[in-house]
Each structure stands twice: as C-alpha cells, then as structure tokens.
Amino acid sequence: MKFGVGQALVRKEDDPLIRGAGRYVADFAPAQCGHAVVLRSPHAHARFRIVDAARAGAMPGIRTLLTGADTRHLGLMPCVVGVPGQEMIVPPCPVLALDEVHHVGDAVAFVVADTPDQARDAAEAIEIDWEPLPHVVGAAAALADGAPQVWPDRPGNLAFEVSFGDRVRTESVFATAARVVSVKLVNQRLVTNYIDTRGVISQYDPARDHYTLTLGSQGSHAIRDIIGVQVMGLAPEQMRVITPDVGGGFGTKLFAYREYALAAVAAKATGRPVKWVADRTEHFLGDTQGRDNITTARLALDGAGRFLALDVDTIADMGAYLSTYAPYIPYIGAAMLPGVYDISVCYIRVRAAFTNTVPVDAYRGAGRPEASYVIERLVDAAARETGLAPEEMRRRNFIRPEQMPYATATGKTYDTGEFDGQMSRALALAEFAGFEARASAAGKRGVLRGFGIGTYIEACGGNGPDTATISLEKDGTIRLHVGTQTTGQGHDTSFSQIVADHLSVPPDQVRMLQGDTHHIATGTGTGGSSSIPAGGNSVAMAAAKLADQLKDVAADALEAAPRDLEFSDGAIRVAGTDRMISLVALAAHPRATPDKLRAADAFVPKAPTYPNGTHVAEVEIDEDTGRLDIVNYVIVDDFGVSLNPMLLEGQVHGGAVQGIGQALMEHTVYDEDSGQLVTGSLMDYALPRAQEMPDFTFETRNVPCKANPLGVKGAGEAGAIGSCPAVMNAVIDALWRGYRVEHLDMPATSERIWRAMRQSKDETVT
C-alpha cells in the first residue's frame, strides 16, 4: 500500500504547526475572558488563616476571588487507581486548602481579573497568617523513626506497602547461592518540562447549566469524569471537555488538576469565560513530578554465573498527596523487575512514603524505567564481580524464544521476544569488537572510554477501550473520530495509514477528530503507550467494518458480488476490470444510507504488549574535568510491527533523549531544612540540549505481538526505558577501567564524575 501500514510517511500534522497555525490552549482568547492566578503556599507544611481577602477582592479589575471556604462544597481531588489487594487510605486533597498546606506550591486561593497583572497584584495582596509546622523531605527520611508526620492518620508516613513473590523460597535460595551481588540505587525525582504548560479555559452556559472546558490533556474523557462527575458532582452530559493541540504530555497531562475545577467554578461565578495558563515556575510547583525511588537489590547466582533469585526493596516517594494514578506506578514497575532474564524465584517489596513535596505520579514509562534501571545496573555489577563480560552475563540468563510464552515470577506473561538477537544486532551495529582498541587510543589522549548495555522489556498498550467511529462523507473524504489523544506523536498520520490499508485513500482524505467528549463516545486517552495497540486496533476494526458495508452498496451499483470488489485510489472496482465507482458517487447512491456510511468499534485489550530491545552507549570522560561525551549510541527494538518507521524512530529518539537527560543532568532538589524546591526554574534545572545529544543509530527487529490483531507493541515510552541503564553502565564501565569506581548515582554530572575520580585517586594514594 502506498499510504498504508509500514510506510514512512511525513506527518500531515507538521505543515500547520510549522506555519504557526497550531492552536494550543494559550492561543484561545474568548471575548470578555477573565484571567486567573493561583496563590500558592510558600511553606512546605503550615497551618494558615486568611486574615483579609476583601481588600484584594476590591482591587481594580477583580472579578472573583476564591478561597477554601468558597470551594468546600466540591469533592476532594481523587486518587482513582490504587494497588490491587491494598486498602488505600487517601489523604484529603481539597480543591483549595482550607487551613493547612502540605507542600510548597499547595493551592490556597484563585483570583480572576480582567488582566493577568491585576490578578497577580490581588493575589499578592491577600493577607495570610502562617504557622509553619515540621516537615520532611525525602522518602527514606520520611520512613525513619521520629520523622515529622505529613498526615496524622498515616503513622510513620507509610502510604502503603505491597510485595511480590515468595519470600521464604527466595531467602532459601540466597542462603545457598554461590555468590550474592547487591546494589543500592537512587532513581532521582524529575520535572516533566513539556513545551506548552498546562492551561484551561472554562465557559459556563446558565441556560443549560453546562460547562465547556478547553484544556491541554492526554485524554478529555478522564478529565470530564474526574473533574465534572467526581469533584463537581455533575452528570457527564453537563460538561464538555475539548483538547486542542498539545505540546507534550509524557504522563503528567493525564491527570486531573485543581485549576480545572477552579476555572469552572469561577466561570459560573463571574458569568464570563475564565482562562488560566501556568507559567514555568508553576509547572515546577503545581504539576506532578516523576520517578523518585530508592532501591536496594540483590541477585543470587550459581557458580556458572546463572541467576537463581532476585530480592528487591524499593521506597517510592508519593509526595504530599496521592495523585490520580500515583500508587499504581511503583506497583506496575515492580512487576517488571525481572526484566528479560530467566529468574524463577523472587521477592519484591515496595513501600510508598508521604513527604512534604509536590505529588509524584506517572512520567514517561511510569515505573518501567525504574525497574529496567535496577535490573540492568545489577546485572552489570554481577558481571564485574564474577569477571564475566556484561554481554556474556546477559546471554547466559536471557529468556530464550523457545520458552515463550514465559510466565515471570511476578505474574507477567511475555508472549514474544528474541532478546539475544536484539542485543547481538546492537553490538554489531556499535562495532563492539573494536571497542578495546578505541578505549586504548582514548587513554593515550587522557580520556576514559566506557561501553554500556541496557536490555529492557516493558508491559504497555493494555489500556482501552477507545471507540473509533469512521464514516464516508458526501465529498468522498473519510471522517474518523477516535478516543485516544495525540500530544505530538502524529496520530492523524498513523491512523490515516491504518484507514488507507482498508479503504485505499490517501492521508489527506482522512479527517480525524480527537479530544472532544461531545463527539466521541469513549476514550482512555494517551497513556501507557496504548494509542496504537488499543486505539489503532479500534480504528482498524471500524475501518474493516466500513469497508464491508461500502462493498455491499458498491455491489449493488456495479452488479457484482462483494467478494469480487476491491478498494483502489478512492474508488471501489471489480477486481481485474475497469468497472468502478468512486467514493463520492458511492456516498450519493440510493442504498448509501447513514448506517451504511458509518461504522464504529472499540478494541478491548485482553493483555498488555511487551516491547523490548537493547540500547548501547559508548562514552568518553575527560579525566581532568569529568566532562562526558556520548560518542556512539545504538538502539535495536522489537515493536511487533512498525506502523510508520519514521514516526516510530522519532518517538524512540525523543524517549532516549529524556532518559539521557535523567542519566546525566536532570535532578529535582528540595532543601531539607526549609522544604523549598531549590531547582524551581530552568535556571537551576538542567535539560538536555541538541548539541549534547549523540547521533542515534536505530533499527527494529520486530517479532509480531500475539495480543492484538495488528501485531503491534507499544512504542511511545520505550526510548526512556532502555537509555538510563545503557548510559550509566557506560559511565561506570569507564570509571571502573580507570579508577575502580563501581558506583555512581544519577545524574552523572561532570562534577559528580570528577569527584568520584578524585576520591578514588586519593584513597589509592592513602
């Protein structure tokens, strides 16, 4: 197919975006729109009393000023997904704090004015008495004896505890193992930093008692159901949520936030549209953050270097409140800790801690990058201790293709995977055979060289259902409504290719609509790399239905059997002849009733997909400065089927850059004494730049997935999963070769690398 599945089509979305015709939330400006500002807590933990808000409310241009007293009738911000088998006690998270705040940035008041400056001036004029309370920063510190309590009814700050596997059997295996290897790792907290910050415009229609929210999200239906139904107590039909163009989500825009409910309440109170758009500092203080685990992992081996058992203890920081999906993230990550290895026995414990910090929730990969990082660092540590090469250690322990389907000790069932094949191809592309010669040459220049491998597998693509509705219009175009939500991935192009496979129409003849609860029946949005595995299969099923219906109509027009018909270049023809009818003519045919011109379907995944692959990084480290350069980077992935190889590679590049950013520079830092967010802006929080990133060599080595009709595996998060361990293993390899340094936590900044080399050198001299 010229335009179908497998073709590397250029994105049809790009032309308007490049020309500046994109429409993001901040671009919408309804007439008489009020502008909102959120007053946020300057304290990590404090009681407070609003002494005087009236003076601020009387300032010029102020339309309304909301405090906790004005919003106490609203429901609490919910945590909608817990941990299976666990009774979740969710701390109260009001839309506006009533008399106590629990982190810097907690919302205290919402001010709407004619201009943003007027709203800011009034927010600053609100007089508040603060009574600072003891606070705690860091999950380990929160679980320590005597730590300040974040919530009085959560003793010891323990949010929940869950375990996997067989503890007794695991301990028995460790007791008799020939060797035990252990690591302790910090997976530091991150701030998402998408290009366009969150925002919302709320409009209220009193005649219908109806709200319309326009906001940047990863799924309109979830926002409607949480904000409209759960928080505001509305019927679903009383709220319409529209998501226009979105400049990145990465998990963080999946969630329902306070500002959405506040804007809705304010729009009703003022009788005019209300607009709130976060500035960059508010993104740091008001949006959920990611990762933040401390993990101790042990691996039991026999005398031949084969893995016998795995023991993992993870502490996950939840922040001050349980965000929308927060408890589930470390849980699903823990289930992937065995990785691509044949480990039949394990015991994994996860403890989640409350701290006086911004809440933590899913960030690109959502628990799976954390799991991959742990097992891949642990495998490299085992290779060093046993003297086996890292690639040989992996080969001895990979799950083999003939073992598929493979049931892990944590309850996952992998359907396909050729892990040794992926790694072997990546090593060949990276010219691994010549690495020692390159390392020797680098040493003569006063430069350390390291080589790192990161093999990974993840579980994703199991969300849904996402209803796809497809119709033939009178002008011969195809209209597609689908419940997933693009945040820049290229859904319009990808879904058009699926439609082309069934209806043989070029992409510019397909008109896609997403992100509108008024027009689309159901949708789980974009999360867990599910848009193609769930939404794409829905599109394929609906397109197949429509194709059959259109053939029925064409059969009457062409006086032929439906089985003898085929789609070709915007028409249906009798195979092997020149007899045909265009889609325009078909849509006008007397038998082309609305039910014949429209079809809908929704694929419900019965199991997740398991994309997997190998990342290989080669780095150089300057011994005088600690400066690090990635001189080669290779990725070989298995995504089942490549829908659009060009878009796929772009997704992998983006994820890899985010993983490299975490490995080398990104770090969210809170001051332990004050609880203040030290890295609260891009002046203090480093992000990867193009000039610091390597050229990527990327290939796929696909094995079709057995869990869905298209055979695809989720791909949106994979780049962020394999990259951190590959880069950090390369860093440690270089430091081990030069200085016998065997541990460094992320981010491996130049300063940290330099200090590790100096410390090792000083210890050697001593």
N, C-alpha and C positions, 0 to 999 in steps of 0.2 A: 504494500500500500504506500502510495506517495506521501500521504499525510498521516498514516496510521501509527500504531504502536511500534516502537523500535526506531522511529525516525528522529534525527537530531534537528528538530525544527527550532528556529529562532522564536523567542517568546513574542506572542502577539500583544502582550501587555506593555511591552517596553516602549513602543512609539509614543503613546500619550504621556508616559512618565518622563521620558527623556525631554519631551517638549514642554514640560511643566504643566501638563493638563491633568495630572493626578489630583484627586480630591481626598485629602486627609481630614481628620476631624477639625484640626485647627483652621482649615480653609473655609469652613462653613460659618456664615455670619448672618443669621436671620435678622429681620428688621426688629428694632427695639430690643435687642438682645442685652440681657444683663450679664455682667462678668463677675465670676466668683473667685474667691480666695479662701483657702483653708488656713485657719490659725492652728499651729501645731505646738506640741509640748517641747519646751527646751530642756526638760528633765527626763532622766531615764526611768525614774519612779518617783511619784509625788502625789500627795493629796492637793486638791486645789479648790478654790472658791472664787467664782466670778463676782467681783465686788461691784463693778459698774460696766454694763454693756449699753446702757441707754444713751450715754454721751456719744459713743461710737455709732450707734444706730441713728442718731440725729445729724450726723455729719453730711455734707453735701453729696448728693448723688446716690445715697444708700437706699436700696430697695427692700432689703430684708437682712436680718442678722439672726442666725440660728445657733442655739446652744443645746446642750444635752437636755435641758428642760423642754425644749421645743420638739425634740425628736424621740422622747422616751416612749411614745406610743408605738414606735416602729419596732419590728422584730430585731433580734440580735443578728449580727453578721454570722452566718452559719459555717461550720465545717461539715461538708456534705459526704465525705468519704473517710471512713475510719480504717481500722485494721481488723481483718476478719478474726472473729473469735475473741475480740477485746471489747470490753465495755469502755467507751470513750467518755470521759468527763471533760466537756468542752468549756473552758473559761468564758465568761460573758464578754462579748465584744460589741458594745453598743455603737450605733452609727456615729454618735458623738459622745465622748467621755462625759460621765456625769459628775464625778467628784474625785476620780483617781486616774492617773495616766501610768502606763506601764512600759513605755519606751520613748526615746527622743523621736519626735515626729508623730506621736499619737494625736489624733484629731480632737480639737477642743471646741472650735466654732467655725461657722461657714457664713461668709459675708458676701452679699451680692450688691453690686453697684453699677452705675452707668458706664464706668470705665474700670479697667484693672487697677490703675493707680489709686482711685478713690476707694476701692475695696481693700487694697493693701494698707492704706492710711488708716482706715477704720479698724482693721484687724489689729494693727499695732496700738490702737488707742483703747482697746478693751483692757480694763484694769482687773488683774487676777492676783490673788494671794496664793503663793505656792508654799507647800510644806514638803521639802524633799524627804524621801524615805530611802532606806538601804536598798541597794540594787546589786545585781550580779550580772557579769558579762562572761560568756564562755561556758559551753556545756559541761566540761569537766569540773569547773569551779562551781557550777550550779548544783551538781550532784554531790559535792563534797559535804562532809558533816559540818553543820553550823552555817551553811550558806544562807544569805538573805532569801526570804521567801518571795517568789514572784506572785504566787496565789496562795492564800491561806489554806485552801482545801486541797492543795496538792503537795503533801508533805515531801520534803526532800527535792522539790521541783521536778519530780518524775512525772512526765506526761503519760507515758505508757512503757511497757516492756513486752517484747514478743520474742519467741525463739523458734528456730527450725531444727529439724534433725533429731538425732539420737545422742543425747549427752553421755549416757553410760557407755554405749558402744564406742563412741569417739574417744572418751578417756581411756578405755581399754586398749584401743589401737595405739594411741600416743604412748602409753606405758611400755609397749613392747617394740616401738619403732626403732629402726637402726639409726635414724637421725631425725631431729626436730629443728625446723628453721622458723624464726619468728621475725616480724617487723611491726613497728608502730608507726602509723601514718596519719598525717593531718591533711584532710581534703578541705581546703580553706573556703571561707564564705565568698560569694561573688555577687556583684550587682549586674543586672542584665544589660542595661545601656543600649536598648534599641534606638533607632534613629528618631522616630517620632514618639514623643512621650504620650502617656495616656491623656485622654480628654473625653468630655461628654458634653452634648448639647441636649437639653431637655425641653420639650414643648408639651403643654397641657391644654386639652380641649374640654372646657367645662360642660359643653352641651352633651358630650358623650361620656364624660368622666373618664377620659382616655389620655394616656401618656405616650409620647414618642421619644425614645432615646436614640441619639446618633452618637456612636462611640467606637473607638478602636478596640477591637477584641479579637479573640480566636474562636468565637462562637456566640452568635446572638441568642440562641435559644437558652443556653445555660444562664446567661445574664438575665434574661427575662424571667426565667423560672426562679432564680435566687432573689434578685432584687424586687421584681414585681410581685411574685407569689409569696415567697418566704418572708421577706423583710417588710414589704409594704402591705401584704395581705390582700392583693388584688387577684381577680380572676385572670387567667392567661390572656384572654381577649382584651383586657383593659390596658395592656402595654404592648407596644410595638418597638422592637429593637432593630436598628439598622446599623450595619457595619460597612463603612465605605472603604477606601484604600487604607491599608495598614502597612506601616514601615517597620516590620519586625515584631515578633511576639515572644518566641523562644520559651513558651510556657507561662511566662509572667502575665500575659494578657488574657490567659484563660479565665482568670479568677474574677469574682465579683468584688468590687471595692466600694467603700463608703461613699465616695464622691458621686456615684451614680444615683444612689437613693437621695442624697442631699440635693442634687440638682433637680430631681423630680419634685421633691417637697417644695423647693424654692420656686420652681416654675408655677406650681399651683398657687403658692402664697402671693407671688408678685403679678400673676396674670400675664407674664411675658416669658419668652424663651430665656433660658439660663445656660451660660457656657462656662465651663471650667476646663483649663488645659494646664497640666503640670509643667513647671519649669524643671530644669535638670536637677536642681537640688532636691525638689520634691520627689523626683524619681528615686533618689537615693534614700529618702526618708519615708516615703509613703507607699512604695511598691514592694511586693515580696522579694526576698533575696534567695540565693540558691546555695546548694551544697552544704558545707559546714559539718563535717563528720570527723570524729577521732576514732581510729580503728586499730585494734591490736589483733594480728592474725598469725596463726601458727599452722605449719604444714608438716605432716608426718610422712617420712619417706622410708622405703626399704633400702637395702644395700646396693641395689642397682639404679637408684635414683627414680623409682616409680612412686607416685603419690598414693598414700594409703588413707589419709584422713585430713580433714580441714576443720580448724577451730577458729571462729571469728567472734570478736566482741566489739560492737560499734556503739558509740554515743553520738546521737544526732541532735543538733540544736534546732528547736522549733521556733525560737524567738518568744515574744510575749504572749501571742495568741496562736490558736490553731487555725491556720489559713484554710482555704477551701478544700484542698486535697492533701494538705501537709502530712498527716500521719502516714498516708499510704506510700509516700515517696521512699523513705528508708526501708519500708517493708518490701516493696517490689524490687528495690535494689538488692536487698539481702538474698532474695530468691535466685539472683543471677551470680552469686559469688563463686560457685564452682567453675564458671566460665566455660571454656572449650575443652576442659580436662575430664578424664575418666576418674572421678573421685566418688567412691561408692559410700563413704561414711563422712558425715559432717555434723557439727553442732554450731549454730549461729545464734548469737544473742544480740538484740537491738534494744537499746534504751534511748528514749527521747526525753530531752530536758527543756524546761521552760527557762528563758533568760530574759533580761530586760533589754531586748533588742528588737529590731524590725522582724516580723514573722518571716519564716523560711518556707518555701514551697517548691514546686517543680521548676527546674531550669533545664534547658535543652539536654535531654537524656533522662532526667528525672529518676535518679537512683542507680541507673545502669552505668553511667560513667564512674560513679563512686565505686561500684562493685568491680568493674574492669580494672580500675586503677589499683585496687587492693590485690587482686589475684595476680596481676601481671608484675607488680613490684615484688610480690612474694616469690613468684617463680624465678625471677632474676636473682633474688637473694639466695634461693636454693641452688641455683646454678653456680654462683660464686663459692658457696660453702662446700659443694661436692666436687668442684673442679670440672664439671661438665659445661660444655658450651651452651649458651642460652637457647639456641635453636635445637640442639640435641635434647636438652631437657624437655622442651616442648614436644618434640616428636615422640619421645618415649611415653608421653602421657596424654596426647590428643585422643579425643573420642574418634574412632575410625568410622568411615562411611558405612561399613557393613554392620555397625552397631545401631544404625538408625532404624526406627525411631528410638531415641535414647531417653530414658527417664532419669532425671538428675535426683540427687539425694535431697533436693529442696522442693521437689514436686513439679518441676517443669518437664515437658516432653518435647525434645528437639525433633523436628520432622526430617530435616536435611542438613547437610553440612560436610564440606571437604576441607577441613582445617589445615591439614598438612599441605594440601595442594595450594591453598591460598598463600601460606607462608613461603613455600618453596618458590612460587612465582614472584612474590615480593622481593625475596632475597636475590633472585636472578636479575630483576629489574634494577635493584640497588647496587648491582655489581659487588655483592658481598665478598666474593672470592678475592677481590683485590683490596679489601679494607686494611689488612695488616700492613701492606706496602704504603697505603695512604697515611696510616697512622704514624708509621716510621718517618715518612717525609715531613709530616706536620711537626713531629718532635724536633726535627732539626731546625725548624723555624721558631721554636719556643712556644709551640701551640699543642694543646692536648686534643686528641680526637677520640670521639666515642660513637658507638653504634648501638641503637636501641630498637627493640622489637615490642610491639603491642598487638597481641592477638585478642580478638574480642568476639563476643556474641551477645545479642540483646533480645529481649522479648518486647514486641511492639505490634502495632497495627491491629489491635483487637478491639478498638472502640466501635461505636455504632449503636443503632442503625442511623445512617444518613440517607434520607429519602432523596432520590433523584427522579425528577419529572422532566420528560422530554417531549417536545411537540414539533410538528411540522407547521410552519406559518404559511399564510397565503402567498407571500413573496418567495417562497422556496427556501427560506432560512430555517435553521433549527434553533429552537429556544430550549435552553437547559437550565433548570433550577435544581440546585444541589445543596445539601445541608452542611457540607464541610465549609471551611473558611480559609481563604488564602491570606497570608500575611507577607506575601512577596515571593512565594515559591513558584508561581507560574501555573496555577490550577486551570486558568482559562485555556492555555495552550495544551496542557496534558489531557484534560477532559475532552477537548476538541479532537485530539488524536484517537481517543477511545471511540468517540462518536463516528469518526471517519472510518474506523475499522468495520463498522456495521452499516453505515449509510453512504459511504463514499462521497463525502462533501468536504471541501477544503476548510481549514480552520476559521477563515474569515466569514464563513457562512454559519458559524455557530455562535449564538448569543447566550452567554452564561450569566446567571444571577446567583449570587450568594449573599449571606448575611442579612436577610430580611425575614423576620418571623411572620410577617403578614402574608408573604407569598410562598413560604417553604414550610412544609408540614412538620418535619422533624429534622434535627441535626445535632450532632455532638461536637461540631466544630473541628478545629485542628488541634490535635494533641496526641502524643504517643505515636507519632509517625503513622497515623491512621488514614490520612486523606485519600491515598491511592488504594491501600489494602481494603478499606471499608468503603469510602466514597467512590473510588474508581470502579470497584466491582458493582456498586449500585448503578453507576452510570452505564456500565457495560450491560447489565441485566435489563435496564429500562430501554436502552438503545436496541437491544436484541428483540424485545417485545414490540417496539415501534416498527422495526424492520419487518417483522412478520405481519403486522397489521397493514402496513403500507403495501406489502406484496399482495395481500388479499384484495385491496382496492385495485391495484395495478393489474392483477389477473383478470378482473372483470373488464377493465379498459382495453387490455391487449388480447383478450380472449385466449389466455394461456393458463397453464397450471402454475400455482405459486412456486412449486419446486423448480420450475424451468426459468425463473426470473432471477436477476442479479442486479445489484446497485452498481452504477458506473457514472462517475463525473456528474453528479447532481441529477441523475435520472435513474429509472428502472427500465431494464431492457430484457427481451427474451434472449437468453444465452445463445451465442453463436449466430445471431441475426442482427439486422439494423433496426428492428422494431423496438421502439422505446417510448416512454412517456416521461417528460420532465417532472421534477418535484413540484414546480409551480403549477403545471397542468393537473398533476395528481391532486394537489390540495384543493383545486376547483371542481374536481369530479363529483357528480351527484352522490356517489357512495362514500365520499370522504366526510363522514360525519365527525363531530368533535371527538367522540370516543375512539374513532379510528385514527385520528391525527394526534393522539396524546397517549402516553404510556408512563407508568411510574413503577418504581421498585425500590427496595431497600435491602441491601445485603447485611446479614447479621453474622459477624464472625463467630465461629464456634471455638476458635483457638487463636492465639497470637501467632505472628510470624517471627522468624528467628534469623534476621540478617546477621552476617558475620564477616570477618575479614582480618587483614593484617596491615598495620601501619609500621613503617620502618623509617627511623630518623637517624641521620648522621650529623654530628655536631662538632664544632671546633671551639675551644676555650682558650682565650689568651691568659697565660699564666701570670702576667704582671697586673692585669686589670680585672680579670674574671669575666670579661666580655664574651658573650656566647653568640655564635652564628650557626644557624641550621644550613648546612651546605648541601644536603640532599634529603628529599622526603618522597617516599613511595607508598602508595595505597593500593591494595588489591582487595576488592569487596565482592561479596555474594549477596545480591539483592533479588535473586529469583529470576526476574525479568526486568529489563531496562525499558521503561516506557518511553522516555526521551533521554538519550545518553548525554546530551548537552546540559539539560536542566539538572540531571542527576549529578553530573560532575560538579556543577556549581553548588548544589546542596552540600556535597561532600567537602568541597573546598571551604565553604563557609563554616561548617561544623569543625573542621580541622583547625581553622584559624582560631575559633573560640577555645578549643582545647589547648592549643599552643599558648594562647593568651593566659589561660589559667596556669599552665605549667611554668611560664617564665615571668609573668609580671602582675597579673590581677590579684588584688588582695583587699578585702574589706576589713578595716581595723577599727575596733571600738576601744576607747580609753577605759581601762579597768577602774580607775579612780572616779571618773565622772560619768561614765556610761555614754559619753559623747561619741558620735560617729566621726572619727578622725579623717577618714577618706570619703568626705561627703561631696566631692565635686571632681570634675575631670582635671583639676589642678593637682589632685592628690591620688587619684585612682587611675592607674595606667591601663590603657587599652592597646591592643596590637595595631600596628600601622603596616601599610602595604610594604614599605621599604624594609621592614624587619621580617617579613614572611618569605619562605622559600618558594621556588617554583615546584609545583606538585606534579609527580608522575602518577597517573591514575588509570586503573584498569578494573574491569569487572570479570569475575569468573563465576558466572551465575549457575545455581542449581535451583530449578523452579520449586517454589513453595507448594506444599500439598494442602494448604489450609484455605485457599480461595481460588475461584475459577481463573483469574488472570495469572496466577502463579507468582505474584509479586510479593516482595518483602519490604517492610517499611525502611525508608532511607533518610528521612529528614534529620535524625539525631545521630546517626552512626559516626559522622566525622568527629563529633565531640567525645565519642566514647573510646575510640582507639588512639587518639592523639596524645592525651596526657601521659599514659604509661610509656608510649614509644619515646617521647621526648625526654621524660625523666629517666628512663632506663639508659638512654644515650648519655645523659649528663652524668649519671652515676658511673657508667662504664668508663667515661673519660677521666673522672676524678679517681676512680679505683686504680686505673692504669698508672696515673701519675703520682697519686698521693695516698693510696689505700683508704680513701674516703668511701664509705659504703652506705652512707645515709645522708639525705638532704630532703627537706620537705618543700613542697610548692609554696610560693613561686620561687623558682631558681633564678633569682635576680643576680646581676653581676656582683653586687655587694655580698650576698649570701655565698656565692661560689667562691669569691675571693677570701672571705673569712674562713670558709671550710678548708681551703688550701693552706692558708696561713696557720690555722690551728693545727692541722696535721703536720706541717713543717716544724712548728715549734715543739710539738710533742715528740717528733723524731729526734730533734736536737737534744731535748731534755733526756 
